[in-house]
């Protein structure tokens, strides 16, 4: 159980690092303070969400193992995501292996932003 939580926390920390200039290229992907009301004045920005415990295995009335689920959203004025897509995909692969997917990719006419949403799951 602790291993799953550690992996999940490490992944979320790595995704947040992308938004705080702690990524290997030291370029900051701004993060939205409130996705519904404001957005950073930037070409691209990200939002990481720690969603929920996706499942658990119990034995003898004790939780033995669990899985966590979350998402990472990239919003960009650039059709190609301004170079952030490979960094996000590499981070997800490093921490989740194959347990992530691109859930959606849309152009939002109201905001004139391209929006990618990846969902991920870590299991213990």
N, C-alpha and C positions, 0 to 999 in steps of 0.2 A: 504494500500500500504506500509506504513512504517513497519508494522508487518512482511510482507513477506521479505523485505530487511533485517530487523533485524535478522530474523531466518536464512536467507541465509548467512549473514555476520558471525553470531555465528557459524554456521556449518563449514564454511571455516576456521574460526579461530581455531576451535577444531581440524580439520584435520591438519592444519598447526602446531598446538601444538604437535601432534604426531611426527612431523618431527623436533621439536625443544626441545625435552626433557621436555616438560611441561605436558606430559600425567601423569595419576595417578601413573604409575609405574616408572616415571622419566627416562625411557630408551629412547634414541633418535633414531628415524628412520630418517637417513640422507635423504636429499632432493637433487635431481639433480639440478645443476646450469644451465645446458643447456642439455636437454634430448638428443639432436641430436649429440652433440660433446663430452660430458664428462659424466661420471657417478661417483658417490662417491666410494671410495675404501672401500666398506662395503658389508657385506653378503646380506643386504636388503636395499632398499631405496624407497622413495615415491615421487609422484608428484601430487600436487593438482592443478586443473584447474578451474577457474571461467569462464564458457563458455559463457552464454548469457541469456538474458531475454527470457524465453520459451513461454510466452504468457501474455496477459493482458485483463482485462475486462474494457470496457469504458462505461460510462453513462453520458449523457448530455455533451458530448465532454470533459470529464475529466476522467483520468485513476483512476479507483476505486480499482482495485486489480491487482496483477501480480504474475507470477511464474518465478523462476530462476532455471537454470540448470547448472550442472557442473559435473566434474568427478574426481576420485581419482585413481591413478595407483600405484600399488605395484610391484616392481621388486625384485626378490630374487633368490639367488643361491639354497635356500632350497625349496624342493618340497612342504613343508607345509607352506611356507611363514614365517618361523622362529617365529611363535607365533603372528604375526601382524594381521592376518586375523580377529580373534575375536575382537580385539581393534577397527579395522576399522569398522566392522559390527555394533558393539555397538554404536560407535559414529554416524554412519549414522542413526541407528534406533532411537537414542535419539533425533536427530535434524530433521529427515525427516519422522519418523513413518514408513509407508510402501512405501514411495515414493522414493525408490532406488532399484537398481538391479545390480547383477553381469553381466556386459555386455560381458566380455570375460575372458577367462583363457587359456593361450597358453604357450607353451615352445618355446622360441626363440633360434633356433639352432646357429645363428650367434653370439649371445652374451652369450649363455649358461645360460640364465636367465629364470625363470618362471615369467610370467607377468599376473597380475590380473588387470582388469579395472572395477570399479564400476561407474555407472552413478547415479546421484541423482537429485531430484527436490524438491524445497520448494515452497509451495503455501501459499497465504495469505487468 
